[in-house]
């Protein structure tokens, strides 16, 4: 399944909730439950996303054939939950697909309406860092 197809599925799953605030609350309350534990050995300062107000760790692991597992964690519940959506959409995708497909689910699900400008800049930094990591894996 492509990143675009995963985003469409994500929007279908959460889009059944018409009220954008209720949808956002559901995402914050539940999405992080699907997040695999972030490996402690990767919780290092060099994996902190620059420009985020809260601490956000981001790592990728090549899984073969140019595909990547995306791992995100944050101390902020909202960012942790949105990070879980990033992982759901981008994990096990090829680097070119990850880099070439912006996270439009954020706007399509109206998540952006419920975040401060500072948090939105943080999401942009997460995206920018993710693209850098899959373009030049460790």
C-alpha positions, 0 to 999 in steps of 0.5 A: 500500500502506498503512503497516499493510500494509507493517508486516504484510509486514515482519513476514512477511519477518522473522517466518520466523526464529523465534528473536527474537535471531537475527531481531534480529541479521539486522535489524541486520546487513542492514536498513541495506543497503537504506537510501538514503544520507542527504543530506549537506545534511540532516545538520544539528543541527536534524534530530537527534532529541532524546533519543537517546543516539546521534546520529540524523538524521531528515528528511522530504520531501513527494513530492506529494499529501500523501505523504512520503519518510522519511530516517533515519541514525544513527551506531549500527548498530542504530538505523541498521538500525531506522531503515531499517525505519521508512523501509521502512514509512513512506516514500511514505505520506500524512502521516495514515497515518504519524501514525495508525499506530504502529510496532507491527512493533517489538513484533511482531518482538520488536525491543524485547526486545533494546534497552535502555530508553534505546534504546527511549526513543530509538525513541519520540523518533524516532516522536514527531519523525516525527509532528511532521514530517509534521504540519507539513512544512517 
